[in-house]
Amino acid sequence: MTTTFPEALSSILKTRKMSTSVAAAELGYSSKTALIRILNGESKPSSYQKCMDAIIASPSFQLTQEERAFLERALLISTLGKMTVILNNLLYRLMHPQKNDDAPAMQPVSGVKGFSKMEDVFSHISSLHDIEIIILGKCSPELLRRFASLSHSSDVHSIHHIIAVYPDNPKDYLTVGDTSDILFCPVYSLYTFTQTKDVNEWSFRTGIIFISGVNSHGSRKTLMLTPMQKGDYYCVNEPGDGILRLKDRILEDSKGLIHPIKATRSYMKDPFPLNYMAFIDEYKHIEYNREIYLIKPDIPFFSISPDLLYPIIVEAFKGISPVSESDPVITSLYQIQKSRYDNLFHKRKVTHFVLSREAMEDFARTGKREDHFFLIRPYTPQERVSILTTLLVHMLNCPYFHIWFSRNPDLIIDKEITGYENYALAIVNPDTDWNISDNYQEILLQSKNLSSAFRDYYMDVILKDDVCSREESIAILRELIEIAKAAE
């Protein structure tokens, strides 16, 4: 009942007495190695889907209807996970008793009775008010973006998203880059479910979504979306009382096991620069003696020497009021920045920066970072050379400090993401000007398990597949220094 795709394909090859070499050739693989990785369960689900497509297209396989259904079910299990498929099937039986001919069929969104496509589903949702959305587990990035848009244009009262995060499963993580739009929605609340022994944990791995709202007649109506293979969602309009009671029971039984982790931070209550001082002081404590895993377009503010930075700050502050480097506020800012800078390069904990080569080339040419501090001028060519040379020296001589340049254009997204060891993820708009008295937005996801899972993904996937080598990154840094010199 819970056969995976590698197991199902192995069974079919065995039944047909087809060797891996022959099968690989029939499926268009250049060697049998790729097919062996699939059969051993060492490939990604996307590889299983490509293999399935090749099998269907191959004239040599000619799958029977039963074999194709067997492989498609196994592919679904390998894509969503065994427990998700089992629970989805359980929910299906609860919603649709076999003897009830009037029960609505569970069909793809493109074929649901009353809905011809996903746009019709959202059109229906938009006609409701006092909308409540509950997401149990991972969610399609596209749907999260749609929910984010919906929350701005419709009467969405709340979006509760509960995810299961496990310290022993680095793949079970939240892809912050894909969900960043909705993270900044004020009605969106994010929770983790960390109980690993309770049967309820299965519920928070399904990806099932409940959407309810009040229609024009004053009646509350509910839709349920459940994920299926190939990224499709199935929609049930007005699920039965049994499934609604099950949803309520899941949430009720999980009280005390669900932990809110999203914190939206604001410093607008205090005047500048006192609020900024409180802001960077808090980050000084967050960063202290912790591993740091950062993804952003260009270098962060705290990696610039305070000895270079603060004469520029004094110059900027003089445009507001007469100050000197001995001013108490300037002195405090300097000391905090120095503590952050010294911690970055002297702690015996690793720091990784993954940066965009294109954004760093812009910095080397113009002296402006994407999140350039709103008060200060662009750095001069000499200052840029000093900043870049210092980073290169630390990279060459400090075993705990690493800069990498992304080779994946999709990796440097429109949000800055920083993972802090055993504490949190911070998500910030990278083009902020750090005027935190204005419309500054920052999300802090305070979850030890989530930060640990992000760290594992960062190390196991990003640094292995998505960045230039250390030697290439060092060479790029040297090129950036030459670009800054040429601007002099």
C-alpha beads as a LAMMPS data file, in Angstrom:
LAMMPS data file: protein, C-alpha beads

488 atoms
487 bonds

1 atom types
1 bond types

-500.0 500.0 xlo xhi
-500.0 500.0 ylo yhi
-500.0 500.0 zlo zhi

Masses

1 110.0

Atoms # bond

1 1 1 0.000 0.000 0.000
2 1 1 2.884 2.359 0.659
3 1 1 5.314 1.345 -2.066
4 1 1 7.702 4.132 -3.101
5 1 1 8.588 4.940 -6.708
6 1 1 12.059 3.284 -6.536
7 1 1 10.465 0.143 -5.072
8 1 1 7.685 0.080 -7.677
9 1 1 10.075 0.600 -10.602
10 1 1 12.411 -2.099 -9.280
11 1 1 9.444 -4.477 -9.092
12 1 1 8.398 -3.749 -12.679
13 1 1 11.945 -4.189 -14.010
14 1 1 12.239 -7.465 -12.122
15 1 1 8.918 -8.708 -13.472
16 1 1 9.987 -7.857 -17.004
17 1 1 13.500 -9.280 -16.431
18 1 1 14.947 -6.026 -17.734
19 1 1 18.453 -5.063 -16.641
20 1 1 19.290 -1.557 -15.462
21 1 1 21.586 -1.092 -18.471
22 1 1 18.826 -1.910 -20.932
23 1 1 16.235 0.113 -19.033
24 1 1 18.556 3.136 -18.818
25 1 1 19.163 3.026 -22.569
26 1 1 15.433 2.703 -23.306
27 1 1 14.698 5.714 -21.076
28 1 1 17.314 7.916 -22.692
29 1 1 19.910 8.001 -19.896
30 1 1 23.515 8.347 -21.048
31 1 1 24.568 5.702 -18.524
32 1 1 22.904 3.422 -16.012
33 1 1 24.266 5.449 -13.065
34 1 1 21.339 7.891 -13.013
35 1 1 18.811 5.059 -13.082
36 1 1 20.643 3.196 -10.317
37 1 1 20.454 6.334 -8.147
38 1 1 16.697 6.430 -8.745
39 1 1 16.313 2.739 -7.894
40 1 1 18.352 3.248 -4.716
41 1 1 16.148 6.176 -3.649
42 1 1 19.041 8.634 -3.896
43 1 1 17.429 11.062 -6.364
44 1 1 15.097 14.014 -5.902
45 1 1 11.349 13.651 -6.571
46 1 1 11.768 15.752 -9.729
47 1 1 14.042 12.989 -11.094
48 1 1 11.341 10.416 -10.352
49 1 1 8.831 12.497 -12.320
50 1 1 11.193 12.770 -15.314
51 1 1 11.761 9.014 -15.161
52 1 1 8.006 8.406 -15.057
53 1 1 7.484 10.665 -18.074
54 1 1 10.197 8.774 -19.960
55 1 1 8.603 5.427 -19.098
56 1 1 5.207 6.588 -20.379
57 1 1 6.784 7.885 -23.599
58 1 1 8.916 4.778 -24.158
59 1 1 7.552 2.300 -26.761
60 1 1 9.542 -0.476 -25.070
61 1 1 7.738 -0.335 -21.743
62 1 1 4.095 -0.218 -22.897
63 1 1 2.754 -0.125 -19.341
64 1 1 -0.497 -1.868 -18.589
65 1 1 -3.212 0.186 -16.913
66 1 1 -2.466 -1.561 -13.612
67 1 1 1.299 -0.969 -13.905
68 1 1 0.807 2.701 -14.697
69 1 1 -1.574 3.161 -11.742
70 1 1 0.937 1.304 -9.538
71 1 1 3.810 3.592 -10.608
72 1 1 1.745 6.781 -10.366
73 1 1 0.639 5.922 -6.848
74 1 1 4.236 5.128 -5.882
75 1 1 5.352 8.436 -7.411
76 1 1 2.751 10.243 -5.308
77 1 1 4.033 8.524 -2.169
78 1 1 7.650 9.430 -2.970
79 1 1 6.665 13.026 -3.716
80 1 1 4.433 13.741 -0.727
81 1 1 5.596 11.103 1.765
82 1 1 3.930 7.926 2.924
83 1 1 2.147 9.374 5.936
84 1 1 0.745 12.254 3.881
85 1 1 -0.747 9.872 1.307
86 1 1 -2.155 7.590 4.003
87 1 1 -3.772 10.491 5.820
88 1 1 -5.079 12.020 2.585
89 1 1 -6.684 8.683 1.732
90 1 1 -8.182 8.513 5.214
91 1 1 -9.598 12.019 4.795
92 1 1 -10.956 11.080 1.392
93 1 1 -12.842 8.108 2.861
94 1 1 -14.194 10.245 5.681
95 1 1 -15.461 12.844 3.240
96 1 1 -16.810 10.525 0.592
97 1 1 -18.539 7.363 1.876
98 1 1 -18.529 4.821 -0.932
99 1 1 -22.268 4.190 -0.733
100 1 1 -23.173 7.861 -0.887
101 1 1 -23.671 8.625 -4.571
102 1 1 -24.374 12.271 -3.785
103 1 1 -20.931 12.875 -2.243
104 1 1 -18.952 15.381 -4.350
105 1 1 -16.048 13.801 -6.183
106 1 1 -12.507 14.863 -5.259
107 1 1 -11.164 16.183 -8.547
108 1 1 -8.230 18.367 -9.590
109 1 1 -8.868 22.078 -9.234
110 1 1 -9.130 22.268 -13.008
111 1 1 -12.134 19.959 -12.893
112 1 1 -13.938 20.575 -9.620
113 1 1 -17.683 20.927 -9.894
114 1 1 -18.328 24.673 -9.938
115 1 1 -14.662 25.590 -10.424
116 1 1 -12.996 25.344 -13.817
117 1 1 -9.585 26.583 -12.667
118 1 1 -7.723 27.929 -9.644
119 1 1 -8.718 31.495 -10.547
120 1 1 -12.354 30.478 -10.029
121 1 1 -11.492 29.156 -6.582
122 1 1 -9.923 32.486 -5.617
123 1 1 -12.770 34.402 -7.226
124 1 1 -15.144 32.471 -4.998
125 1 1 -12.993 33.145 -1.923
126 1 1 -12.904 36.861 -2.774
127 1 1 -16.699 36.964 -2.667
128 1 1 -16.597 35.985 1.028
129 1 1 -15.805 38.146 4.045
130 1 1 -14.368 37.416 7.486
131 1 1 -12.123 34.856 5.773
132 1 1 -10.095 32.422 7.895
133 1 1 -7.370 30.231 6.392
134 1 1 -5.694 27.287 8.146
135 1 1 -2.708 25.594 6.465
136 1 1 -1.581 22.260 7.933
137 1 1 2.016 21.741 6.830
138 1 1 3.979 22.785 3.765
139 1 1 2.191 24.837 1.160
140 1 1 2.699 25.499 -2.524
141 1 1 4.786 28.696 -2.893
142 1 1 2.379 29.860 -5.592
143 1 1 -0.582 29.432 -3.237
144 1 1 1.230 31.310 -0.477
145 1 1 1.804 34.170 -2.892
146 1 1 -1.870 34.093 -3.834
147 1 1 -2.883 34.159 -0.166
148 1 1 -0.552 37.115 0.387
149 1 1 -2.217 38.980 -2.476
150 1 1 -5.653 37.966 -1.229
151 1 1 -4.927 39.357 2.228
152 1 1 -4.329 42.807 0.719
153 1 1 -7.459 42.892 -1.431
154 1 1 -10.068 40.914 0.521
155 1 1 -11.505 40.698 4.020
156 1 1 -9.035 38.120 5.355
157 1 1 -9.305 37.913 9.123
158 1 1 -6.515 35.413 9.778
159 1 1 -4.099 32.984 8.133
160 1 1 -2.770 30.320 10.493
161 1 1 0.073 28.232 9.060
162 1 1 1.300 25.293 11.146
163 1 1 4.421 23.431 10.039
164 1 1 6.180 20.404 11.477
165 1 1 9.934 20.930 11.837
166 1 1 12.184 18.077 12.949
167 1 1 15.805 18.407 14.043
168 1 1 16.576 14.961 12.622
169 1 1 15.141 15.740 9.184
170 1 1 17.012 18.572 7.449
171 1 1 14.745 18.337 4.399
172 1 1 11.650 19.198 6.431
173 1 1 12.269 22.922 6.446
174 1 1 10.461 26.087 5.543
175 1 1 11.631 27.583 2.250
176 1 1 11.680 31.140 3.475
177 1 1 12.493 32.566 0.089
178 1 1 9.290 31.202 -1.372
179 1 1 7.124 32.295 1.542
180 1 1 8.641 35.702 2.190
181 1 1 5.736 37.629 0.636
182 1 1 3.218 36.175 3.032
183 1 1 5.519 36.382 6.040
184 1 1 5.190 40.152 5.911
185 1 1 1.365 40.040 5.921
186 1 1 0.071 41.231 9.311
187 1 1 -2.752 38.638 9.376
188 1 1 -0.343 35.741 8.744
189 1 1 0.711 33.746 11.803
190 1 1 3.287 30.971 11.632
191 1 1 3.569 28.103 14.110
192 1 1 5.718 25.033 14.524
193 1 1 4.614 21.647 15.776
194 1 1 7.603 19.878 17.274
195 1 1 6.097 16.829 18.989
196 1 1 7.680 13.866 17.202
197 1 1 5.920 10.950 18.912
198 1 1 2.292 12.031 18.783
199 1 1 0.074 10.821 15.934
200 1 1 -1.085 14.405 15.466
201 1 1 2.241 15.260 13.864
202 1 1 0.984 13.601 10.674
203 1 1 -1.698 16.245 10.399
204 1 1 0.895 18.996 10.110
205 1 1 2.704 17.288 7.252
206 1 1 -0.271 16.978 4.890
207 1 1 -0.338 20.439 3.334
208 1 1 -4.138 20.465 3.568
209 1 1 -5.699 23.950 3.557
210 1 1 -9.061 24.936 5.030
211 1 1 -10.574 28.219 3.819
212 1 1 -13.786 29.479 5.395
213 1 1 -15.705 32.717 5.049
214 1 1 -19.133 34.250 5.318
215 1 1 -21.116 34.613 2.094
216 1 1 -23.588 37.328 1.116
217 1 1 -26.395 35.407 2.840
218 1 1 -24.580 35.398 6.171
219 1 1 -23.667 31.695 6.068
220 1 1 -20.141 30.476 6.744
221 1 1 -18.833 28.318 3.897
222 1 1 -15.712 26.170 3.748
223 1 1 -13.367 24.972 0.999
224 1 1 -10.628 22.394 1.449
225 1 1 -7.550 22.185 -0.783
226 1 1 -5.305 19.142 -0.581
227 1 1 -1.987 18.745 -2.477
228 1 1 -1.501 15.961 -4.978
229 1 1 1.324 15.035 -7.351
230 1 1 2.946 17.420 -9.819
231 1 1 2.073 20.393 -7.630
232 1 1 -1.671 20.091 -8.315
233 1 1 -4.258 20.783 -5.639
234 1 1 -7.601 19.070 -5.256
235 1 1 -10.519 21.130 -4.053
236 1 1 -13.566 20.036 -2.076
237 1 1 -16.398 22.527 -1.817
238 1 1 -18.256 22.217 1.476
239 1 1 -16.506 19.136 2.964
240 1 1 -18.690 16.964 5.168
241 1 1 -19.232 17.456 8.880
242 1 1 -16.886 14.559 9.618
243 1 1 -13.843 16.228 8.093
244 1 1 -14.654 19.569 9.733
245 1 1 -14.939 17.873 13.119
246 1 1 -11.626 16.120 12.432
247 1 1 -9.978 19.479 11.674
248 1 1 -11.320 20.974 14.903
249 1 1 -10.230 17.894 16.846
250 1 1 -6.702 18.089 15.414
251 1 1 -6.355 21.726 16.452
252 1 1 -7.921 21.165 19.866
253 1 1 -5.740 18.141 20.694
254 1 1 -2.615 20.027 19.626
255 1 1 -3.001 22.956 21.999
256 1 1 0.214 23.353 23.951
257 1 1 2.175 21.573 21.207
258 1 1 1.891 24.388 18.661
259 1 1 4.311 27.255 19.148
260 1 1 4.103 30.672 17.444
261 1 1 7.470 31.582 15.976
262 1 1 6.844 34.703 13.884
263 1 1 7.833 38.012 15.445
264 1 1 7.331 41.250 13.507
265 1 1 9.762 43.765 14.925
266 1 1 9.260 47.513 15.060
267 1 1 11.387 50.274 16.578
268 1 1 9.165 53.191 15.634
269 1 1 8.220 53.977 19.235
270 1 1 11.635 55.545 19.945
271 1 1 13.177 58.511 18.095
272 1 1 16.180 58.164 15.841
273 1 1 19.021 57.442 16.594
274 1 1 18.038 55.860 19.930
275 1 1 15.832 53.307 18.175
276 1 1 18.642 52.380 15.796
277 1 1 21.002 51.973 18.733
278 1 1 18.535 49.590 20.401
279 1 1 18.195 47.735 17.103
280 1 1 21.907 47.067 16.508
281 1 1 22.480 46.348 20.205
282 1 1 19.883 43.590 20.043
283 1 1 21.636 42.122 17.026
284 1 1 24.957 42.317 18.842
285 1 1 23.541 39.886 21.407
286 1 1 21.901 37.665 18.772
287 1 1 25.170 37.337 16.826
288 1 1 27.475 36.864 19.802
289 1 1 29.400 33.581 19.566
290 1 1 26.878 32.078 17.155
291 1 1 27.281 30.493 13.743
292 1 1 25.821 32.750 11.045
293 1 1 24.430 31.655 7.674
294 1 1 23.550 34.620 5.465
295 1 1 22.143 35.037 1.962
296 1 1 21.914 38.563 0.567
297 1 1 22.925 40.510 -2.541
298 1 1 25.974 42.270 -1.052
299 1 1 27.994 42.561 2.146
300 1 1 26.167 43.290 5.409
301 1 1 26.662 46.479 7.368
302 1 1 28.289 44.757 10.357
303 1 1 31.125 43.433 8.173
304 1 1 32.468 46.974 7.599
305 1 1 35.131 48.201 10.008
306 1 1 33.788 50.770 12.504
307 1 1 37.064 52.679 12.198
308 1 1 36.266 53.281 8.520
309 1 1 32.535 53.625 9.021
310 1 1 32.100 56.043 11.876
311 1 1 33.904 59.086 10.484
312 1 1 31.357 58.758 7.661
313 1 1 28.531 58.523 10.230
314 1 1 29.805 61.649 12.030
315 1 1 29.915 63.455 8.699
316 1 1 26.309 62.427 8.024
317 1 1 25.086 63.407 11.510
318 1 1 26.584 66.868 11.124
319 1 1 23.966 67.458 8.496
320 1 1 21.335 67.020 11.242
321 1 1 23.020 68.649 14.232
322 1 1 26.569 69.531 15.335
323 1 1 28.282 66.360 16.575
324 1 1 31.795 65.014 17.006
325 1 1 33.285 61.558 17.286
326 1 1 33.209 61.999 21.070
327 1 1 29.447 62.580 21.114
328 1 1 27.839 60.009 23.523
329 1 1 25.471 58.702 20.849
330 1 1 28.267 58.351 18.292
331 1 1 30.494 56.680 20.895
332 1 1 27.765 54.191 21.792
333 1 1 27.081 53.386 18.156
334 1 1 30.793 52.900 17.565
335 1 1 31.175 50.539 20.522
336 1 1 28.206 48.411 19.493
337 1 1 29.404 48.207 15.899
338 1 1 32.934 47.363 17.061
339 1 1 31.603 44.527 19.228
340 1 1 29.685 43.122 16.262
341 1 1 32.694 43.489 13.951
342 1 1 35.144 41.899 16.403
343 1 1 32.737 39.049 17.104
344 1 1 32.391 38.393 13.360
345 1 1 36.086 37.828 12.821
346 1 1 37.327 36.623 16.220
347 1 1 34.677 34.141 17.369
348 1 1 35.469 30.461 16.893
349 1 1 32.162 29.861 15.162
350 1 1 31.709 29.813 11.402
351 1 1 30.184 32.631 9.415
352 1 1 29.074 32.101 5.824
353 1 1 28.035 34.857 3.422
354 1 1 26.445 33.880 0.090
355 1 1 26.423 36.992 -2.100
356 1 1 25.508 38.051 -5.620
357 1 1 28.470 38.777 -7.875
358 1 1 26.417 41.310 -9.854
359 1 1 25.364 43.232 -6.727
360 1 1 28.928 43.238 -5.414
361 1 1 30.203 44.564 -8.755
362 1 1 27.677 47.403 -8.438
363 1 1 29.019 48.130 -4.953
364 1 1 32.624 48.125 -6.228
365 1 1 31.703 50.601 -8.977
366 1 1 29.317 52.920 -7.123
367 1 1 30.078 52.601 -3.408
368 1 1 26.405 52.003 -2.597
369 1 1 25.093 48.785 -1.094
370 1 1 21.561 47.617 -1.888
371 1 1 20.618 48.317 1.735
372 1 1 22.691 51.484 1.966
373 1 1 22.227 53.329 5.267
374 1 1 19.904 56.245 4.557
375 1 1 22.068 58.949 6.153
376 1 1 25.484 58.251 4.687
377 1 1 27.075 59.075 1.355
378 1 1 28.391 56.387 -1.020
379 1 1 31.768 54.956 -0.050
380 1 1 34.687 56.446 -1.952
381 1 1 36.774 54.206 -4.242
382 1 1 39.544 54.146 -1.612
383 1 1 37.028 53.104 1.065
384 1 1 35.633 50.386 -1.205
385 1 1 39.127 49.031 -1.817
386 1 1 39.755 49.011 1.935
387 1 1 36.451 47.218 2.686
388 1 1 36.951 44.568 0.011
389 1 1 40.639 44.048 0.823
390 1 1 39.844 43.558 4.508
391 1 1 37.219 40.922 3.641
392 1 1 39.709 39.145 1.370
393 1 1 42.393 39.138 4.071
394 1 1 39.971 37.673 6.614
395 1 1 38.790 35.063 4.135
396 1 1 42.370 34.010 3.426
397 1 1 43.486 33.936 7.046
398 1 1 40.448 33.240 9.208
399 1 1 39.312 29.579 9.071
400 1 1 35.861 30.499 10.412
401 1 1 34.970 33.224 7.904
402 1 1 33.736 32.375 4.398
403 1 1 32.379 34.356 1.455
404 1 1 30.744 32.534 -1.439
405 1 1 29.311 33.885 -4.674
406 1 1 26.104 32.415 -5.981
407 1 1 26.133 30.659 -9.315
408 1 1 22.350 30.157 -9.113
409 1 1 20.477 33.334 -10.174
410 1 1 17.350 32.158 -8.333
411 1 1 19.161 31.837 -5.017
412 1 1 19.599 35.554 -4.271
413 1 1 15.923 36.314 -3.829
414 1 1 14.261 39.616 -2.988
415 1 1 14.745 39.071 0.727
416 1 1 17.821 38.949 2.932
417 1 1 17.872 35.749 5.010
418 1 1 20.162 35.117 7.961
419 1 1 20.223 31.988 10.083
420 1 1 21.492 32.288 13.659
421 1 1 22.678 29.095 15.308
422 1 1 20.084 27.519 17.625
423 1 1 18.009 30.680 17.667
424 1 1 16.211 32.137 14.666
425 1 1 15.951 33.159 11.043
426 1 1 15.807 36.866 10.213
427 1 1 14.147 38.026 6.982
428 1 1 14.589 41.601 5.776
429 1 1 13.983 43.454 2.523
430 1 1 17.517 43.846 1.101
431 1 1 16.763 47.258 -0.378
432 1 1 15.806 48.763 2.977
433 1 1 17.539 52.014 3.825
434 1 1 17.597 51.128 7.554
435 1 1 15.435 54.108 8.462
436 1 1 13.672 52.079 11.133
437 1 1 11.649 55.116 12.196
438 1 1 9.822 54.837 8.880
439 1 1 8.364 51.797 7.099
440 1 1 11.044 49.276 8.052
441 1 1 9.902 45.643 8.073
442 1 1 11.700 42.688 9.535
443 1 1 10.523 39.204 10.447
444 1 1 12.267 37.086 13.058
445 1 1 11.336 33.398 13.095
446 1 1 12.380 32.274 16.538
447 1 1 12.708 28.515 16.312
448 1 1 15.754 26.471 17.231
449 1 1 14.593 23.580 15.059
450 1 1 13.869 25.833 12.103
451 1 1 17.261 27.549 12.319
452 1 1 18.924 24.130 12.574
453 1 1 17.037 22.846 9.534
454 1 1 17.957 25.993 7.591
455 1 1 21.600 25.513 8.557
456 1 1 21.528 21.910 7.282
457 1 1 19.922 22.977 4.014
458 1 1 22.436 25.813 3.657
459 1 1 25.384 23.455 4.162
460 1 1 24.049 20.363 2.356
461 1 1 22.420 22.009 -0.652
462 1 1 23.359 25.664 -1.115
463 1 1 27.093 25.348 -0.468
464 1 1 27.308 22.130 -2.472
465 1 1 25.162 22.989 -5.483
466 1 1 24.550 26.737 -5.747
467 1 1 27.807 28.616 -5.148
468 1 1 31.218 29.068 -6.718
469 1 1 34.139 27.220 -5.200
470 1 1 36.348 28.816 -2.559
471 1 1 39.063 29.423 -5.154
472 1 1 36.580 31.002 -7.570
473 1 1 35.111 33.174 -4.804
474 1 1 38.572 34.418 -3.805
475 1 1 39.291 35.233 -7.443
476 1 1 36.012 37.170 -7.685
477 1 1 36.923 39.176 -4.567
478 1 1 40.254 40.089 -6.164
479 1 1 38.418 41.189 -9.321
480 1 1 36.080 43.343 -7.223
481 1 1 39.077 45.091 -5.660
482 1 1 40.400 45.877 -9.149
483 1 1 37.000 47.245 -10.173
484 1 1 37.022 49.550 -7.119
485 1 1 40.577 50.671 -7.911
486 1 1 39.602 51.461 -11.491
487 1 1 36.877 53.765 -10.178
488 1 1 39.424 55.959 -8.387

Bonds

1 1 1 2
2 1 2 3
3 1 3 4
4 1 4 5
5 1 5 6
6 1 6 7
7 1 7 8
8 1 8 9
9 1 9 10
10 1 10 11
11 1 11 12
12 1 12 13
13 1 13 14
14 1 14 15
15 1 15 16
16 1 16 17
17 1 17 18
18 1 18 19
19 1 19 20
20 1 20 21
21 1 21 22
22 1 22 23
23 1 23 24
24 1 24 25
25 1 25 26
26 1 26 27
27 1 27 28
28 1 28 29
29 1 29 30
30 1 30 31
31 1 31 32
32 1 32 33
33 1 33 34
34 1 34 35
35 1 35 36
36 1 36 37
37 1 37 38
38 1 38 39
39 1 39 40
40 1 40 41
41 1 41 42
42 1 42 43
43 1 43 44
44 1 44 45
45 1 45 46
46 1 46 47
47 1 47 48
48 1 48 49
49 1 49 50
50 1 50 51
51 1 51 52
52 1 52 53
53 1 53 54
54 1 54 55
55 1 55 56
56 1 56 57
57 1 57 58
58 1 58 59
59 1 59 60
60 1 60 61
61 1 61 62
62 1 62 63
63 1 63 64
64 1 64 65
65 1 65 66
66 1 66 67
67 1 67 68
68 1 68 69
69 1 69 70
70 1 70 71
71 1 71 72
72 1 72 73
73 1 73 74
74 1 74 75
75 1 75 76
76 1 76 77
77 1 77 78
78 1 78 79
79 1 79 80
80 1 80 81
81 1 81 82
82 1 82 83
83 1 83 84
84 1 84 85
85 1 85 86
86 1 86 87
87 1 87 88
88 1 88 89
89 1 89 90
90 1 90 91
91 1 91 92
92 1 92 93
93 1 93 94
94 1 94 95
95 1 95 96
96 1 96 97
97 1 97 98
98 1 98 99
99 1 99 100
100 1 100 101
101 1 101 102
102 1 102 103
103 1 103 104
104 1 104 105
105 1 105 106
106 1 106 107
107 1 107 108
108 1 108 109
109 1 109 110
110 1 110 111
111 1 111 112
112 1 112 113
113 1 113 114
114 1 114 115
115 1 115 116
116 1 116 117
117 1 117 118
118 1 118 119
119 1 119 120
120 1 120 121
121 1 121 122
122 1 122 123
123 1 123 124
124 1 124 125
125 1 125 126
126 1 126 127
127 1 127 128
128 1 128 129
129 1 129 130
130 1 130 131
131 1 131 132
132 1 132 133
133 1 133 134
134 1 134 135
135 1 135 136
136 1 136 137
137 1 137 138
138 1 138 139
139 1 139 140
140 1 140 141
141 1 141 142
142 1 142 143
143 1 143 144
144 1 144 145
145 1 145 146
146 1 146 147
147 1 147 148
148 1 148 149
149 1 149 150
150 1 150 151
151 1 151 152
152 1 152 153
153 1 153 154
154 1 154 155
155 1 155 156
156 1 156 157
157 1 157 158
158 1 158 159
159 1 159 160
160 1 160 161
161 1 161 162
162 1 162 163
163 1 163 164
164 1 164 165
165 1 165 166
166 1 166 167
167 1 167 168
168 1 168 169
169 1 169 170
170 1 170 171
171 1 171 172
172 1 172 173
173 1 173 174
174 1 174 175
175 1 175 176
176 1 176 177
177 1 177 178
178 1 178 179
179 1 179 180
180 1 180 181
181 1 181 182
182 1 182 183
183 1 183 184
184 1 184 185
185 1 185 186
186 1 186 187
187 1 187 188
188 1 188 189
189 1 189 190
190 1 190 191
191 1 191 192
192 1 192 193
193 1 193 194
194 1 194 195
195 1 195 196
196 1 196 197
197 1 197 198
198 1 198 199
199 1 199 200
200 1 200 201
201 1 201 202
202 1 202 203
203 1 203 204
204 1 204 205
205 1 205 206
206 1 206 207
207 1 207 208
208 1 208 209
209 1 209 210
210 1 210 211
211 1 211 212
212 1 212 213
213 1 213 214
214 1 214 215
215 1 215 216
216 1 216 217
217 1 217 218
218 1 218 219
219 1 219 220
220 1 220 221
221 1 221 222
222 1 222 223
223 1 223 224
224 1 224 225
225 1 225 226
226 1 226 227
227 1 227 228
228 1 228 229
229 1 229 230
230 1 230 231
231 1 231 232
232 1 232 233
233 1 233 234
234 1 234 235
235 1 235 236
236 1 236 237
237 1 237 238
238 1 238 239
239 1 239 240
240 1 240 241
241 1 241 242
242 1 242 243
243 1 243 244
244 1 244 245
245 1 245 246
246 1 246 247
247 1 247 248
248 1 248 249
249 1 249 250
250 1 250 251
251 1 251 252
252 1 252 253
253 1 253 254
254 1 254 255
255 1 255 256
256 1 256 257
257 1 257 258
258 1 258 259
259 1 259 260
260 1 260 261
261 1 261 262
262 1 262 263
263 1 263 264
264 1 264 265
265 1 265 266
266 1 266 267
267 1 267 268
268 1 268 269
269 1 269 270
270 1 270 271
271 1 271 272
272 1 272 273
273 1 273 274
274 1 274 275
275 1 275 276
276 1 276 277
277 1 277 278
278 1 278 279
279 1 279 280
280 1 280 281
281 1 281 282
282 1 282 283
283 1 283 284
284 1 284 285
285 1 285 286
286 1 286 287
287 1 287 288
288 1 288 289
289 1 289 290
290 1 290 291
291 1 291 292
292 1 292 293
293 1 293 294
294 1 294 295
295 1 295 296
296 1 296 297
297 1 297 298
298 1 298 299
299 1 299 300
300 1 300 301
301 1 301 302
302 1 302 303
303 1 303 304
304 1 304 305
305 1 305 306
306 1 306 307
307 1 307 308
308 1 308 309
309 1 309 310
310 1 310 311
311 1 311 312
312 1 312 313
313 1 313 314
314 1 314 315
315 1 315 316
316 1 316 317
317 1 317 318
318 1 318 319
319 1 319 320
320 1 320 321
321 1 321 322
322 1 322 323
323 1 323 324
324 1 324 325
325 1 325 326
326 1 326 327
327 1 327 328
328 1 328 329
329 1 329 330
330 1 330 331
331 1 331 332
332 1 332 333
333 1 333 334
334 1 334 335
335 1 335 336
336 1 336 337
337 1 337 338
338 1 338 339
339 1 339 340
340 1 340 341
341 1 341 342
342 1 342 343
343 1 343 344
344 1 344 345
345 1 345 346
346 1 346 347
347 1 347 348
348 1 348 349
349 1 349 350
350 1 350 351
351 1 351 352
352 1 352 353
353 1 353 354
354 1 354 355
355 1 355 356
356 1 356 357
357 1 357 358
358 1 358 359
359 1 359 360
360 1 360 361
361 1 361 362
362 1 362 363
363 1 363 364
364 1 364 365
365 1 365 366
366 1 366 367
367 1 367 368
368 1 368 369
369 1 369 370
370 1 370 371
371 1 371 372
372 1 372 373
373 1 373 374
374 1 374 375
375 1 375 376
376 1 376 377
377 1 377 378
378 1 378 379
379 1 379 380
380 1 380 381
381 1 381 382
382 1 382 383
383 1 383 384
384 1 384 385
385 1 385 386
386 1 386 387
387 1 387 388
388 1 388 389
389 1 389 390
390 1 390 391
391 1 391 392
392 1 392 393
393 1 393 394
394 1 394 395
395 1 395 396
396 1 396 397
397 1 397 398
398 1 398 399
399 1 399 400
400 1 400 401
401 1 401 402
402 1 402 403
403 1 403 404
404 1 404 405
405 1 405 406
406 1 406 407
407 1 407 408
408 1 408 409
409 1 409 410
410 1 410 411
411 1 411 412
412 1 412 413
413 1 413 414
414 1 414 415
415 1 415 416
416 1 416 417
417 1 417 418
418 1 418 419
419 1 419 420
420 1 420 421
421 1 421 422
422 1 422 423
423 1 423 424
424 1 424 425
425 1 425 426
426 1 426 427
427 1 427 428
428 1 428 429
429 1 429 430
430 1 430 431
431 1 431 432
432 1 432 433
433 1 433 434
434 1 434 435
435 1 435 436
436 1 436 437
437 1 437 438
438 1 438 439
439 1 439 440
440 1 440 441
441 1 441 442
442 1 442 443
443 1 443 444
444 1 444 445
445 1 445 446
446 1 446 447
447 1 447 448
448 1 448 449
449 1 449 450
450 1 450 451
451 1 451 452
452 1 452 453
453 1 453 454
454 1 454 455
455 1 455 456
456 1 456 457
457 1 457 458
458 1 458 459
459 1 459 460
460 1 460 461
461 1 461 462
462 1 462 463
463 1 463 464
464 1 464 465
465 1 465 466
466 1 466 467
467 1 467 468
468 1 468 469
469 1 469 470
470 1 470 471
471 1 471 472
472 1 472 473
473 1 473 474
474 1 474 475
475 1 475 476
476 1 476 477
477 1 477 478
478 1 478 479
479 1 479 480
480 1 480 481
481 1 481 482
482 1 482 483
483 1 483 484
484 1 484 485
485 1 485 486
486 1 486 487
487 1 487 488
